[in-house]
């Protein structure tokens, strides 16, 4: 194994650290299942982003009394759509790493994707750098605890909107077998993404889409 990606811009080459490609022909059945799971991610992000005027800029969700009965119902919908989106990302990563593991002569597992701050590496694909925070938020959500995110009603001029906030002091996604420190989940996000988590969700999807396209190109080189 060469131990270098040779300057490759392909996300999978960057993740694996070489440009050797798959050692065998990937299973079409597995790829079919991956495509289905990817569609679920797409659908869930479309639902989440559809709540916002511009999820990538500020992520504000404007309240429309014609479409929503009250802001509490809207708040519940936002929480649900965030949870569904992050859960679908989580599930797809859980499918991707065994797929890659079956295609190369090296160990690819959850730890390849979910890296603590001691393994922070700027040469990793953007999606891998970003996904660890989503993993942590999803962990906390799964146990029925949404306290690391709050959704507050704000009024500006004649408009009412809901804004999602992230609270670092309430963020504790650690569990059995997970990363040791809360900070391990935060190294891949910037200050704006921490301040505006909806913008982070948008950036994560952009990075995921690039990663997915590279995965398909990489698997086609078998």
TAVENCOR-V944671 format. One record per pair of residues at least 6 apart in sequence whose ideal C-beta (glycine too) atoms are under 7 Angstrom apart, sorted by the first residue. I is the first residue (numbers start at 1). J is the second residue. Records with the same first field share a line. If there is no record, write none. Layout:
I: J  J
This chain:
1: 18  20
2: 18  20
3: 17  18
4: 17  18
5: 13  14  17  18  19
6: 19
8: 14  19
10: 214  217  218
11: 125  127  210  211  214
12: 214  215  218
13: 19
14: 123  124  125
15: 112  124  125  128
16: 104  106
21: 218  221  222
22: 103  104  219  221  222
23: 103  104  105
24: 103  222
25: 222
26: 99  103  219  222
30: 99
31: 219
33: 95
34: 95  96  99
37: 91  92  95
38: 92  212
40: 88
41: 88  89  92  208
44: 84  85  88
45: 85  205
47: 81
48: 81  82  85  201
49: 55  202
51: 61  78  81
52: 59  60  61  198
53: 60  62
55: 198  199  201  202
56: 199  202
58: 196  199
59: 164  196  198  199
60: 161  163
61: 74  78  161  162
62: 159  161
63: 71  74  160  161  162
68: 74
71: 153  162
74: 162
75: 151  162
78: 151  162  164
79: 146  151
83: 141
85: 201
86: 134  137  138  141
87: 138
89: 131  134  208
90: 135  138
93: 113  131
97: 108  109  110  112  113
100: 108
101: 107  108  109
113: 128  131
114: 132  135  179
115: 132
116: 179  180  184
117: 183  184  187
120: 187
125: 211
126: 207  210
127: 207  208  210  211
129: 188
130: 188  189  203  204  207
131: 204
132: 185  188
133: 185  186  188  189  200
134: 204
135: 185
136: 173  185
137: 148  173
139: 173  175  178
140: 148  171  172  173
147: 170
148: 166  167  170  171
149: 164  165  166  197
150: 165  167
151: 162  164
152: 163  165
153: 160  162
154: 161  163
164: 197  198
166: 194  197
171: 182
172: 182
173: 185
174: 182
179: 185
189: 200
192: 199
193: 199  200  203
